[in-house]
Amino acid sequence: MTFPARTSAVVLLIGAIVALGWGAFGLDPARLADRLWSFSLRPYRTPPAPPPLPIGKNYGKLVAAPKVLAKNLPRPALRLQAGPGGVQPIEDESNSLAPFYQALGDLESHQSSSPLRIAHYGDSPTTADLITADVRELLQRQYGNAGHGFHLIAKPWAWYGHRSITSDASGWDIDPATTAKVRDGLYGYGAVSFRGGTGARARLRWKGAEHTRATVAYFQQPNGGAFRVEACGEALGETETNGEAASRFASFPLSPACPELTLRVSRGPVRLYGLDLLSGQPGIVYDSLGINGAYISVLSKLLKAPHWAEQLAHFQPALVIVNYGTNESVYEAFVDKAFEKELRETIRRLRAALPGKSILVMSPMDRGQRNAAGAIETVAAIEKLIAIEQKVAAEESVAFFNTFAAMGGNGTMRDWYEGTPRLVGADFIHPMPAGAKRIGEYLFRALQDGFNRHKNSRLSSALASSSANSQN
């Protein structure tokens, strides 16, 4: 993995601090190193926490009204359940996860050999595959590894990356949905578009799974150019992108013995979205679709609905996880006026694109800030936002997972930062790898708990039916 210059410099500085033993001068080396490391991971050209309000004429008044706060308004009651001492159950009174659990059961019992895909849309904690990598690893260990899944063409942010994948690229104009120069809503499955001319390239290398097929998601457009794909020196094919505007997907067979792939633009312009890697084996595919600075409007507004529906229809995730709220939680006017409406619109769009598939609203983690006395406390609106997610999920008959409660609730970021080992960075937002692993384990245990309950329910129904038939 190649580290950015700033990150590399900070790593060297941290080493020097520890080696020189600055603690003798009254400084805490661990605390200073943690702050420097957090600084090194900040964006180069974009603010660390972009305003979670979409750019558009309909939102001018909302952006311009930061004084409309919710501190004095009643907060919906947040129902807390099991904490970190036990499994935090998924709330799903409508049994909306039954189709997903049924597909998981077919996979477990070897009645299905098709990949079972999960799409996890999230904000910056998932941008570097934190949390999502841990859930992926646990699920694939339990149910089989069907491949790494979706990976962006290039790095929109210096720290973008997926576990077990290394990548490098050059020659691309990159348009995340949140900060795009081209605002047409055509950003693909992963909400980032890549425009390249002749000579633009991207290379992925992986370890672990032996992939047998790669699919390139691209945009067919009038006067489009062409790209070619090769692996370990062997040309796999070339794809023309000229044609009527539409989402398209080009698949290429891979040798399991070759753990790399290179894509080159042979004639520009081309517009690409990402690469999907599959092993050809039954099991789980877990797509990490984290966007830096993301907020619910990415799915409800910034992605053009018909285009996003095309992308979802191709990838066919059996479960879509909607995991937003971190960035919105410090904009109380947005929480009060827009969040609920946009979450409902996101669910409506997903249902229209993926009829019969399962949806899980996953709350954000705790988010901390220092108060006037210097103490770390939970930001004011986060519990209200989570209560809105909880209510909307119940009313829209989709599932809800309370990450905030699973990790311990109000004040957890203080405990995670001040505890040993430290589980969160100095911004009290982004987890360290050990903290992310805990969140991944909480979600995995909740899914396993729900799956076991589903199997027990089906078994009880079958036994009751058998008993009734025998009595007749």
C-alpha positions as a Markdown table, in Angstrom:
| # | Residue | x | y | z |
|---|---|---|---|---|
| 1 | Met | 0.0 | 0.0 | 0.0 |
| 2 | Thr | 1.4 | 3.5 | -0.9 |
| 3 | Phe | 0.9 | 6.1 | 1.8 |
| 4 | Pro | 0.4 | 9.8 | 0.9 |
| 5 | Ala | 3.3 | 12.1 | 1.6 |
| 6 | Arg | 1.6 | 13.8 | 4.6 |
| 7 | Thr | 0.8 | 10.5 | 6.2 |
| 8 | Ser | 4.3 | 9.2 | 5.7 |
| 9 | Ala | 5.8 | 12.3 | 7.2 |
| 10 | Val | 3.6 | 12.1 | 10.2 |
| 11 | Val | 4.5 | 8.5 | 10.8 |
| 12 | Leu | 8.2 | 9.4 | 10.8 |
| 13 | Leu | 7.5 | 12.3 | 13.2 |
| 14 | Ile | 5.5 | 10.1 | 15.6 |
| 15 | Gly | 8.5 | 7.7 | 15.6 |
| 16 | Ala | 10.9 | 10.5 | 16.4 |
| 17 | Ile | 8.7 | 11.7 | 19.2 |
| 18 | Val | 8.6 | 8.3 | 20.8 |
| 19 | Ala | 12.3 | 7.8 | 20.3 |
| 20 | Leu | 13.3 | 11.1 | 21.8 |
| 21 | Gly | 11.1 | 10.5 | 24.8 |
| 22 | Trp | 9.3 | 13.9 | 24.9 |
| 23 | Gly | 7.4 | 12.7 | 28.0 |
| 24 | Ala | 10.4 | 14.0 | 29.9 |
| 25 | Phe | 9.4 | 17.6 | 28.9 |
| 26 | Gly | 5.9 | 17.3 | 30.2 |
| 27 | Leu | 4.3 | 16.1 | 27.0 |
| 28 | Asp | 2.2 | 12.9 | 26.6 |
| 29 | Pro | 3.7 | 11.2 | 23.5 |
| 30 | Ala | 0.7 | 8.9 | 23.0 |
| 31 | Arg | -1.8 | 11.8 | 23.0 |
| 32 | Leu | 0.4 | 13.9 | 20.7 |
| 33 | Ala | 0.9 | 11.0 | 18.3 |
| 34 | Asp | -2.8 | 10.3 | 18.2 |
| 35 | Arg | -3.5 | 13.9 | 17.3 |
| 36 | Leu | -0.9 | 13.9 | 14.6 |
| 37 | Trp | -2.2 | 10.7 | 13.1 |
| 38 | Ser | -5.7 | 12.0 | 13.0 |
| 39 | Phe | -4.4 | 15.1 | 11.3 |
| 40 | Ser | -2.6 | 13.0 | 8.7 |
| 41 | Leu | -5.9 | 11.3 | 7.7 |
| 42 | Arg | -7.7 | 14.6 | 6.9 |
| 43 | Pro | -8.7 | 15.3 | 3.3 |
| 44 | Tyr | -6.2 | 17.3 | 1.2 |
| 45 | Arg | -8.7 | 19.4 | -0.7 |
| 46 | Thr | -12.0 | 18.9 | 1.0 |
| 47 | Pro | -13.0 | 19.8 | 4.6 |
| 48 | Pro | -13.0 | 16.9 | 7.1 |
| 49 | Ala | -16.8 | 17.3 | 7.7 |
| 50 | Pro | -18.5 | 18.9 | 4.7 |
| 51 | Pro | -21.9 | 20.4 | 5.4 |
| 52 | Pro | -24.4 | 17.5 | 5.0 |
| 53 | Leu | -26.7 | 19.6 | 2.8 |
| 54 | Pro | -27.0 | 18.9 | -0.9 |
| 55 | Ile | -26.0 | 21.6 | -3.4 |
| 56 | Gly | -29.1 | 22.8 | -5.3 |
| 57 | Lys | -31.6 | 25.6 | -5.6 |
| 58 | Asn | -34.1 | 24.0 | -3.4 |
| 59 | Tyr | -31.7 | 24.0 | -0.4 |
| 60 | Gly | -30.5 | 27.6 | -0.4 |
| 61 | Lys | -32.9 | 28.6 | 2.5 |
| 62 | Leu | -31.9 | 25.5 | 4.5 |
| 63 | Val | -28.2 | 26.1 | 4.2 |
| 64 | Ala | -28.7 | 29.8 | 5.0 |
| 65 | Ala | -30.6 | 29.1 | 8.2 |
| 66 | Pro | -28.1 | 27.7 | 10.8 |
| 67 | Lys | -29.8 | 29.7 | 13.6 |
| 68 | Val | -32.9 | 27.5 | 13.4 |
| 69 | Leu | -31.8 | 25.0 | 16.1 |
| 70 | Ala | -33.6 | 22.1 | 17.7 |
| 71 | Lys | -32.2 | 22.4 | 21.2 |
| 72 | Asn | -35.5 | 23.6 | 22.7 |
| 73 | Leu | -37.7 | 21.2 | 20.7 |
| 74 | Pro | -39.0 | 17.9 | 22.1 |
| 75 | Arg | -36.8 | 14.9 | 21.2 |
| 76 | Pro | -38.4 | 11.6 | 20.2 |
| 77 | Ala | -37.9 | 8.9 | 22.8 |
| 78 | Leu | -35.0 | 6.7 | 21.9 |
| 79 | Arg | -35.6 | 3.1 | 22.8 |
| 80 | Leu | -32.3 | 1.6 | 24.1 |
| 81 | Gln | -31.9 | -2.2 | 24.3 |
| 82 | Ala | -29.0 | -4.5 | 25.0 |
| 83 | Gly | -25.7 | -2.7 | 25.4 |
| 84 | Pro | -22.2 | -3.9 | 24.7 |
| 85 | Gly | -22.6 | -6.7 | 27.2 |
| 86 | Gly | -24.9 | -8.7 | 24.9 |
| 87 | Val | -26.3 | -8.8 | 21.4 |
| 88 | Gln | -28.0 | -5.6 | 20.3 |
| 89 | Pro | -31.0 | -7.1 | 18.4 |
| 90 | Ile | -32.1 | -5.8 | 15.0 |
| 91 | Glu | -35.6 | -4.3 | 15.3 |
| 92 | Asp | -37.8 | -5.8 | 12.6 |
| 93 | Glu | -41.4 | -6.3 | 13.7 |
| 94 | Ser | -42.6 | -6.5 | 10.1 |
| 95 | Asn | -40.1 | -9.4 | 9.4 |
| 96 | Ser | -38.7 | -7.5 | 6.5 |
| 97 | Leu | -35.4 | -9.3 | 6.6 |
| 98 | Ala | -37.1 | -12.7 | 5.9 |
| 99 | Pro | -36.1 | -12.7 | 2.2 |
| 100 | Phe | -32.5 | -12.0 | 3.1 |
| 101 | Tyr | -32.6 | -14.7 | 5.8 |
| 102 | Gln | -34.2 | -17.1 | 3.4 |
| 103 | Ala | -31.4 | -16.5 | 0.9 |
| 104 | Leu | -28.8 | -16.9 | 3.7 |
| 105 | Gly | -30.4 | -20.2 | 4.7 |
| 106 | Asp | -30.3 | -21.5 | 1.1 |
| 107 | Leu | -26.6 | -20.6 | 1.0 |
| 108 | Glu | -26.0 | -22.3 | 4.4 |
| 109 | Ser | -27.8 | -25.5 | 3.4 |
| 110 | His | -26.1 | -25.6 | 0.0 |
| 111 | Gln | -29.4 | -25.2 | -1.9 |
| 112 | Ser | -28.0 | -22.1 | -3.6 |
| 113 | Ser | -24.7 | -21.7 | -5.4 |
| 114 | Ser | -25.2 | -18.0 | -6.3 |
| 115 | Pro | -23.4 | -15.2 | -4.6 |
| 116 | Leu | -25.4 | -13.4 | -1.9 |
| 117 | Arg | -24.6 | -9.7 | -2.1 |
| 118 | Ile | -24.9 | -7.1 | 0.6 |
| 119 | Ala | -24.6 | -3.4 | -0.2 |
| 120 | His | -23.5 | -1.2 | 2.7 |
| 121 | Tyr | -23.9 | 2.5 | 2.0 |
| 122 | Gly | -22.1 | 4.7 | 4.6 |
| 123 | Asp | -20.2 | 7.8 | 5.4 |
| 124 | Ser | -16.5 | 8.4 | 6.2 |
| 125 | Pro | -15.9 | 5.7 | 8.8 |
| 126 | Thr | -16.6 | 3.2 | 6.0 |
| 127 | Thr | -14.6 | 5.0 | 3.3 |
| 128 | Ala | -11.4 | 3.0 | 4.1 |
| 129 | Asp | -13.4 | -0.2 | 4.5 |
| 130 | Leu | -13.5 | 0.2 | 8.3 |
| 131 | Ile | -16.4 | -1.7 | 9.9 |
| 132 | Thr | -17.4 | -3.2 | 6.5 |
| 133 | Ala | -14.2 | -5.2 | 6.1 |
| 134 | Asp | -14.8 | -6.8 | 9.5 |
| 135 | Val | -18.4 | -7.7 | 8.7 |
| 136 | Arg | -17.3 | -9.1 | 5.4 |
| 137 | Glu | -14.6 | -11.2 | 6.9 |
| 138 | Leu | -16.9 | -12.7 | 9.5 |
| 139 | Leu | -19.8 | -13.4 | 7.1 |
| 140 | Gln | -17.4 | -14.9 | 4.5 |
| 141 | Arg | -15.8 | -17.1 | 7.1 |
| 142 | Gln | -19.2 | -18.4 | 8.1 |
| 143 | Tyr | -21.0 | -18.7 | 4.7 |
| 144 | Gly | -18.2 | -18.7 | 2.0 |
| 145 | Asn | -16.2 | -16.2 | 0.1 |
| 146 | Ala | -17.9 | -15.3 | -3.2 |
| 147 | Gly | -15.3 | -12.6 | -3.9 |
| 148 | His | -14.4 | -9.1 | -2.8 |
| 149 | Gly | -17.2 | -7.3 | -4.7 |
| 150 | Phe | -17.2 | -3.7 | -5.8 |
| 151 | His | -14.2 | -1.4 | -5.7 |
| 152 | Leu | -13.9 | 2.1 | -7.1 |
| 153 | Ile | -11.7 | 2.7 | -10.2 |
| 154 | Ala | -9.3 | 5.1 | -8.4 |
| 155 | Lys | -8.9 | 6.7 | -5.0 |
| 156 | Pro | -11.3 | 9.7 | -4.6 |
| 157 | Trp | -9.5 | 10.4 | -1.2 |
| 158 | Ala | -6.0 | 9.6 | -0.2 |
| 159 | Trp | -7.1 | 7.1 | 2.4 |
| 160 | Tyr | -9.6 | 5.2 | 0.3 |
| 161 | Gly | -8.9 | 1.5 | 0.3 |
| 162 | His | -10.3 | -1.9 | 0.9 |
| 163 | Arg | -8.9 | -4.7 | 3.0 |
| 164 | Ser | -7.0 | -7.2 | 0.9 |
| 165 | Ile | -6.9 | -4.9 | -2.1 |
| 166 | Thr | -4.1 | -2.5 | -3.2 |
| 167 | Ser | -4.7 | -0.1 | -6.0 |
| 168 | Asp | -3.0 | 2.7 | -8.0 |
| 169 | Ala | -4.3 | 4.8 | -10.8 |
| 170 | Ser | -3.6 | 8.0 | -12.9 |
| 171 | Gly | -5.2 | 10.2 | -15.4 |
| 172 | Trp | -8.8 | 10.4 | -14.0 |
| 173 | Asp | -11.1 | 13.3 | -13.3 |
| 174 | Ile | -13.0 | 12.1 | -10.2 |
| 175 | Asp | -16.5 | 13.1 | -9.3 |
| 176 | Pro | -17.9 | 11.9 | -5.9 |
| 177 | Ala | -21.6 | 12.6 | -5.8 |
| 178 | Thr | -21.1 | 15.0 | -2.9 |
| 179 | Thr | -18.5 | 17.2 | -4.6 |
| 180 | Ala | -18.9 | 16.5 | -8.3 |
| 181 | Lys | -18.0 | 19.0 | -11.0 |
| 182 | Val | -20.4 | 17.2 | -13.4 |
| 183 | Arg | -23.7 | 17.3 | -11.6 |
| 184 | Asp | -25.9 | 15.0 | -13.7 |
| 185 | Gly | -26.6 | 12.4 | -11.0 |
| 186 | Leu | -24.8 | 9.6 | -13.0 |
| 187 | Tyr | -22.3 | 8.4 | -10.4 |
| 188 | Gly | -22.8 | 4.7 | -10.5 |
| 189 | Tyr | -23.4 | 2.0 | -7.8 |
| 190 | Gly | -20.6 | 3.5 | -5.6 |
| 191 | Ala | -21.7 | 7.1 | -6.0 |
| 192 | Val | -18.4 | 8.2 | -7.6 |
| 193 | Ser | -17.8 | 8.7 | -11.3 |
| 194 | Phe | -14.4 | 8.6 | -13.1 |
| 195 | Arg | -13.8 | 10.3 | -16.4 |
| 196 | Gly | -10.6 | 9.5 | -18.3 |
| 197 | Gly | -9.0 | 10.3 | -21.6 |
| 198 | Thr | -6.5 | 8.2 | -23.6 |
| 199 | Gly | -3.8 | 6.8 | -21.3 |
| 200 | Ala | -5.8 | 6.9 | -18.1 |
| 201 | Arg | -5.2 | 3.7 | -16.2 |
| 202 | Ala | -6.1 | 1.8 | -13.0 |
| 203 | Arg | -4.6 | -1.3 | -11.4 |
| 204 | Leu | -5.9 | -3.5 | -8.7 |
| 205 | Arg | -4.0 | -6.3 | -6.8 |
| 206 | Trp | -5.6 | -8.6 | -4.3 |
| 207 | Lys | -4.8 | -11.4 | -1.9 |
| 208 | Gly | -7.0 | -14.0 | -0.3 |
| 209 | Ala | -9.8 | -14.9 | -2.6 |
| 210 | Glu | -9.0 | -16.4 | -6.1 |
| 211 | His | -11.2 | -14.3 | -8.4 |
| 212 | Thr | -12.4 | -15.8 | -11.6 |
| 213 | Arg | -14.4 | -12.9 | -13.1 |
| 214 | Ala | -14.1 | -9.1 | -13.1 |
| 215 | Thr | -16.9 | -6.8 | -14.3 |
| 216 | Val | -16.3 | -3.1 | -15.2 |
| 217 | Ala | -19.3 | -0.8 | -14.6 |
| 218 | Tyr | -19.2 | 2.0 | -17.1 |
| 219 | Phe | -21.4 | 4.7 | -18.7 |
| 220 | Gln | -22.2 | 4.3 | -22.4 |
| 221 | Gln | -22.3 | 7.7 | -24.0 |
| 222 | Pro | -22.4 | 9.4 | -27.5 |
| 223 | Asn | -18.9 | 9.7 | -28.9 |
| 224 | Gly | -17.5 | 7.6 | -26.1 |
| 225 | Gly | -14.1 | 6.0 | -26.4 |
| 226 | Ala | -12.8 | 2.6 | -25.4 |
| 227 | Phe | -11.0 | 0.8 | -22.6 |
| 228 | Arg | -9.1 | -2.5 | -22.5 |
| 229 | Val | -8.4 | -4.9 | -19.6 |
| 230 | Glu | -5.4 | -7.1 | -19.1 |
| 231 | Ala | -4.1 | -9.3 | -16.3 |
| 232 | Cys | -0.6 | -10.6 | -15.7 |
| 233 | Gly | 0.4 | -9.5 | -19.2 |
| 234 | Glu | -2.5 | -11.2 | -20.9 |
| 235 | Ala | -5.0 | -9.0 | -22.8 |
| 236 | Leu | -8.6 | -9.9 | -21.7 |
| 237 | Gly | -10.5 | -7.7 | -24.1 |
| 238 | Glu | -11.5 | -4.2 | -25.2 |
| 239 | Thr | -14.8 | -2.5 | -24.7 |
| 240 | Glu | -16.3 | 0.4 | -26.8 |
| 241 | Thr | -18.4 | 2.9 | -24.8 |
| 242 | Asn | -19.9 | 4.8 | -27.7 |
| 243 | Gly | -23.7 | 4.6 | -27.9 |
| 244 | Glu | -27.0 | 5.9 | -26.5 |
| 245 | Ala | -26.6 | 7.0 | -22.9 |
| 246 | Ala | -27.1 | 4.0 | -20.5 |
| 247 | Ser | -25.5 | 2.0 | -17.7 |
| 248 | Arg | -23.4 | -0.8 | -19.1 |
| 249 | Phe | -21.3 | -3.7 | -17.6 |
| 250 | Ala | -18.4 | -5.5 | -19.3 |
| 251 | Ser | -17.3 | -8.8 | -17.8 |
| 252 | Phe | -13.9 | -10.5 | -18.3 |
| 253 | Pro | -12.8 | -14.0 | -17.2 |
| 254 | Leu | -9.8 | -14.1 | -14.8 |
| 255 | Ser | -7.3 | -16.8 | -14.0 |
| 256 | Pro | -7.5 | -17.7 | -10.3 |
| 257 | Ala | -3.7 | -17.8 | -10.3 |
| 258 | Cys | -3.4 | -14.2 | -11.4 |
| 259 | Pro | -4.1 | -11.8 | -8.5 |
| 260 | Glu | -4.2 | -8.5 | -10.4 |
| 261 | Leu | -6.0 | -6.6 | -13.1 |
| 262 | Thr | -5.0 | -3.5 | -15.1 |
| 263 | Leu | -7.5 | -1.2 | -17.0 |
| 264 | Arg | -6.3 | 1.3 | -19.6 |
| 265 | Val | -8.2 | 3.8 | -21.7 |
| 266 | Ser | -7.2 | 3.1 | -25.2 |
| 267 | Arg | -9.2 | 5.9 | -26.7 |
| 268 | Gly | -11.0 | 8.6 | -24.8 |
| 269 | Pro | -13.3 | 9.8 | -23.4 |
| 270 | Val | -14.6 | 7.1 | -21.2 |
| 271 | Arg | -16.6 | 7.3 | -18.0 |
| 272 | Leu | -16.3 | 4.4 | -15.5 |
| 273 | Tyr | -17.7 | 3.6 | -12.0 |
| 274 | Gly | -15.9 | 0.6 | -10.6 |
| 275 | Leu | -14.8 | -3.0 | -10.7 |
| 276 | Asp | -16.6 | -6.0 | -9.3 |
| 277 | Leu | -14.5 | -9.0 | -8.4 |
| 278 | Leu | -16.2 | -12.5 | -8.0 |
| 279 | Ser | -14.6 | -15.8 | -7.1 |
| 280 | Gly | -17.1 | -18.0 | -8.9 |
| 281 | Gln | -17.8 | -19.8 | -5.6 |
| 282 | Pro | -21.0 | -19.7 | -3.5 |
| 283 | Gly | -20.8 | -17.3 | -0.5 |
| 284 | Ile | -21.1 | -13.7 | 0.5 |
| 285 | Val | -20.2 | -10.6 | -1.4 |
| 286 | Tyr | -20.1 | -7.5 | 0.9 |
| 287 | Asp | -19.9 | -4.2 | -1.0 |
| 288 | Ser | -18.4 | -1.3 | 1.0 |
| 289 | Leu | -19.9 | 1.8 | -0.5 |
| 290 | Gly | -18.6 | 4.5 | 1.9 |
| 291 | Ile | -18.3 | 8.1 | 0.8 |
| 292 | Asn | -16.3 | 10.8 | 2.5 |
| 293 | Gly | -18.6 | 13.5 | 4.1 |
| 294 | Ala | -21.7 | 11.6 | 2.9 |
| 295 | Tyr | -25.2 | 12.2 | 4.1 |
| 296 | Ile | -28.6 | 10.8 | 3.4 |
| 297 | Ser | -29.2 | 13.2 | 0.4 |
| 298 | Val | -26.6 | 11.2 | -1.6 |
| 299 | Leu | -29.2 | 8.4 | -2.0 |
| 300 | Ser | -32.4 | 10.5 | -1.8 |
| 301 | Lys | -31.3 | 13.3 | -4.2 |
| 302 | Leu | -27.8 | 13.4 | -5.6 |
| 303 | Leu | -28.0 | 10.0 | -7.4 |
| 304 | Lys | -30.4 | 10.3 | -10.3 |
| 305 | Ala | -33.2 | 7.8 | -9.4 |
| 306 | Pro | -33.5 | 5.9 | -12.8 |
| 307 | His | -29.7 | 5.6 | -13.1 |
| 308 | Trp | -29.2 | 4.4 | -9.5 |
| 309 | Ala | -32.1 | 1.9 | -10.2 |
| 310 | Glu | -30.2 | 0.6 | -13.2 |
| 311 | Gln | -27.1 | 0.0 | -11.1 |
| 312 | Leu | -28.9 | -1.7 | -8.3 |
| 313 | Ala | -30.8 | -3.9 | -10.7 |
| 314 | His | -27.5 | -5.1 | -12.1 |
| 315 | Phe | -25.8 | -5.9 | -8.8 |
| 316 | Gln | -29.0 | -7.2 | -7.1 |
| 317 | Pro | -28.0 | -7.0 | -3.4 |
| 318 | Ala | -30.2 | -9.2 | -1.3 |
| 319 | Leu | -29.7 | -6.7 | 1.6 |
| 320 | Val | -29.1 | -2.9 | 1.4 |
| 321 | Ile | -27.7 | -1.2 | 4.5 |
| 322 | Val | -28.3 | 2.5 | 4.8 |
| 323 | Asn | -25.8 | 3.8 | 7.4 |
| 324 | Tyr | -25.9 | 7.6 | 7.6 |
| 325 | Gly | -26.2 | 10.2 | 10.3 |
| 326 | Thr | -22.7 | 11.0 | 11.5 |
| 327 | Asn | -22.4 | 14.2 | 9.4 |
| 328 | Glu | -26.0 | 15.3 | 9.8 |
| 329 | Ser | -25.9 | 15.1 | 13.6 |
| 330 | Val | -24.2 | 18.5 | 13.9 |
| 331 | Tyr | -26.7 | 20.3 | 11.7 |
| 332 | Glu | -29.8 | 20.3 | 13.9 |
| 333 | Ala | -31.9 | 22.3 | 11.4 |
| 334 | Phe | -31.3 | 19.6 | 8.8 |
| 335 | Val | -32.2 | 16.9 | 11.3 |
| 336 | Asp | -35.5 | 18.7 | 12.1 |
| 337 | Lys | -36.6 | 19.8 | 8.7 |
| 338 | Ala | -35.2 | 17.3 | 6.1 |
| 339 | Phe | -33.7 | 14.1 | 7.5 |
| 340 | Glu | -36.9 | 12.2 | 8.0 |
| 341 | Lys | -38.3 | 13.1 | 4.6 |
| 342 | Glu | -35.1 | 12.1 | 2.8 |
| 343 | Leu | -34.7 | 8.9 | 4.6 |
| 344 | Arg | -38.2 | 7.9 | 3.6 |
| 345 | Glu | -37.4 | 8.9 | 0.0 |
| 346 | Thr | -34.3 | 6.7 | 0.1 |
| 347 | Ile | -36.3 | 3.7 | 1.2 |
| 348 | Arg | -38.9 | 4.4 | -1.5 |
| 349 | Arg | -36.2 | 4.5 | -4.2 |
| 350 | Leu | -34.7 | 1.2 | -2.9 |
| 351 | Arg | -38.0 | -0.5 | -2.9 |
| 352 | Ala | -38.8 | 0.6 | -6.4 |
| 353 | Ala | -35.4 | -0.6 | -7.7 |
| 354 | Leu | -35.2 | -3.8 | -5.7 |
| 355 | Pro | -38.7 | -5.2 | -5.1 |
| 356 | Gly | -38.8 | -8.0 | -2.6 |
| 357 | Lys | -35.3 | -7.3 | -1.3 |
| 358 | Ser | -34.4 | -6.4 | 2.3 |
| 359 | Ile | -33.4 | -3.0 | 3.7 |
| 360 | Leu | -31.7 | -2.3 | 7.0 |
| 361 | Val | -31.4 | 1.2 | 8.4 |
| 362 | Met | -28.2 | 1.3 | 10.5 |
| 363 | Ser | -27.7 | 4.2 | 12.9 |
| 364 | Pro | -24.5 | 6.1 | 13.2 |
| 365 | Met | -22.1 | 5.6 | 16.1 |
| 366 | Asp | -21.8 | 8.0 | 18.9 |
| 367 | Arg | -20.2 | 11.3 | 18.0 |
| 368 | Gly | -18.3 | 13.4 | 20.5 |
| 369 | Gln | -17.3 | 17.0 | 20.9 |
| 370 | Arg | -15.6 | 19.0 | 23.7 |
| 371 | Asn | -17.8 | 21.2 | 25.7 |
| 372 | Ala | -16.8 | 24.6 | 27.2 |
| 373 | Ala | -15.2 | 22.8 | 30.2 |
| 374 | Gly | -13.1 | 20.7 | 27.9 |
| 375 | Ala | -14.9 | 17.4 | 28.6 |
| 376 | Ile | -16.0 | 15.1 | 25.8 |
| 377 | Glu | -19.7 | 14.8 | 25.4 |
| 378 | Thr | -22.2 | 13.4 | 22.8 |
| 379 | Val | -23.3 | 15.9 | 20.3 |
| 380 | Ala | -26.8 | 17.3 | 21.1 |
| 381 | Ala | -28.8 | 16.1 | 18.1 |
| 382 | Ile | -27.5 | 12.6 | 17.6 |
| 383 | Glu | -30.0 | 10.8 | 19.8 |
| 384 | Lys | -32.8 | 12.7 | 18.2 |
| 385 | Leu | -31.6 | 11.7 | 14.7 |
| 386 | Ile | -31.3 | 8.1 | 15.7 |
| 387 | Ala | -34.9 | 8.2 | 17.2 |
| 388 | Ile | -36.1 | 9.5 | 13.8 |
| 389 | Glu | -34.3 | 6.6 | 12.0 |
| 390 | Gln | -35.9 | 4.2 | 14.5 |
| 391 | Lys | -39.4 | 5.6 | 13.9 |
| 392 | Val | -39.1 | 5.8 | 10.1 |
| 393 | Ala | -37.8 | 2.2 | 9.9 |
| 394 | Ala | -40.8 | 0.9 | 11.9 |
| 395 | Glu | -43.3 | 2.9 | 9.9 |
| 396 | Glu | -41.8 | 2.0 | 6.6 |
| 397 | Ser | -41.6 | -1.7 | 7.6 |
| 398 | Val | -37.9 | -2.0 | 7.2 |
| 399 | Ala | -35.3 | -3.2 | 9.7 |
| 400 | Phe | -33.3 | -1.0 | 12.1 |
| 401 | Phe | -30.0 | -1.6 | 13.9 |
| 402 | Asn | -29.1 | 0.8 | 16.7 |
| 403 | Thr | -25.3 | 1.0 | 16.5 |
| 404 | Phe | -25.3 | 3.8 | 19.1 |
| 405 | Ala | -26.9 | 1.6 | 21.7 |
| 406 | Ala | -24.8 | -1.4 | 20.7 |
| 407 | Met | -21.6 | 0.4 | 21.5 |
| 408 | Gly | -22.9 | 1.8 | 24.8 |
| 409 | Gly | -25.0 | 4.9 | 24.0 |
| 410 | Asn | -24.4 | 8.4 | 25.2 |
| 411 | Gly | -20.8 | 9.2 | 26.2 |
| 412 | Thr | -19.3 | 6.2 | 24.4 |
| 413 | Met | -16.8 | 8.3 | 22.4 |
| 414 | Arg | -15.5 | 9.8 | 25.6 |
| 415 | Asp | -14.9 | 6.3 | 27.0 |
| 416 | Trp | -13.4 | 5.0 | 23.7 |
| 417 | Tyr | -11.0 | 7.9 | 23.5 |
| 418 | Glu | -9.9 | 8.0 | 27.1 |
| 419 | Gly | -9.8 | 4.2 | 27.5 |
| 420 | Thr | -6.9 | 1.8 | 26.8 |
| 421 | Pro | -6.6 | 0.8 | 24.1 |
| 422 | Arg | -7.8 | 4.0 | 22.4 |
| 423 | Leu | -10.7 | 3.0 | 20.1 |
| 424 | Val | -11.4 | 6.4 | 18.4 |
| 425 | Gly | -9.3 | 9.2 | 16.9 |
| 426 | Ala | -9.0 | 12.7 | 18.3 |
| 427 | Asp | -11.9 | 14.0 | 16.3 |
| 428 | Phe | -14.2 | 11.7 | 18.3 |
| 429 | Ile | -15.8 | 10.5 | 15.1 |
| 430 | His | -13.6 | 8.0 | 13.2 |
| 431 | Pro | -12.9 | 4.7 | 14.9 |
| 432 | Met | -9.4 | 3.2 | 15.1 |
| 433 | Pro | -9.2 | -0.3 | 13.5 |
| 434 | Ala | -9.9 | -1.9 | 16.9 |
| 435 | Gly | -13.0 | 0.3 | 17.4 |
| 436 | Ala | -14.2 | -0.4 | 13.9 |
| 437 | Lys | -13.8 | -4.1 | 14.5 |
| 438 | Arg | -16.1 | -3.9 | 17.5 |
| 439 | Ile | -18.8 | -2.2 | 15.4 |
| 440 | Gly | -18.4 | -4.8 | 12.7 |
| 441 | Glu | -18.7 | -7.6 | 15.3 |
| 442 | Tyr | -21.9 | -5.9 | 16.8 |
| 443 | Leu | -23.5 | -5.9 | 13.4 |
| 444 | Phe | -22.5 | -9.5 | 12.5 |
| 445 | Arg | -23.8 | -10.8 | 15.9 |
| 446 | Ala | -27.1 | -8.9 | 15.3 |
| 447 | Leu | -27.5 | -10.5 | 11.8 |
| 448 | Gln | -26.6 | -13.9 | 13.2 |
| 449 | Asp | -29.1 | -13.4 | 16.0 |
| 450 | Gly | -31.8 | -12.4 | 13.6 |
| 451 | Phe | -31.0 | -15.3 | 11.3 |
| 452 | Asn | -31.2 | -17.8 | 14.1 |
| 453 | Arg | -34.5 | -16.4 | 15.2 |
| 454 | His | -35.8 | -16.7 | 11.7 |
| 455 | Lys | -34.7 | -20.4 | 11.5 |
| 456 | Asn | -36.2 | -21.2 | 14.9 |
| 457 | Ser | -39.5 | -19.5 | 13.8 |
| 458 | Arg | -39.6 | -21.6 | 10.6 |
| 459 | Leu | -38.8 | -24.8 | 12.5 |
| 460 | Ser | -41.6 | -24.1 | 15.1 |
| 461 | Ser | -44.1 | -23.4 | 12.3 |
| 462 | Ala | -43.1 | -26.6 | 10.5 |
| 463 | Leu | -43.4 | -28.7 | 13.7 |
| 464 | Ala | -46.8 | -27.1 | 14.5 |
| 465 | Ser | -48.0 | -27.9 | 11.0 |
| 466 | Ser | -46.7 | -31.4 | 11.2 |
| 467 | Ser | -48.4 | -32.0 | 14.5 |
| 468 | Ala | -51.7 | -30.6 | 13.2 |
| 469 | Asn | -51.5 | -32.9 | 10.1 |
| 470 | Ser | -50.8 | -35.9 | 12.2 |
| 471 | Gln | -53.8 | -35.2 | 14.4 |
| 472 | Asn | -56.0 | -35.0 | 11.4 |
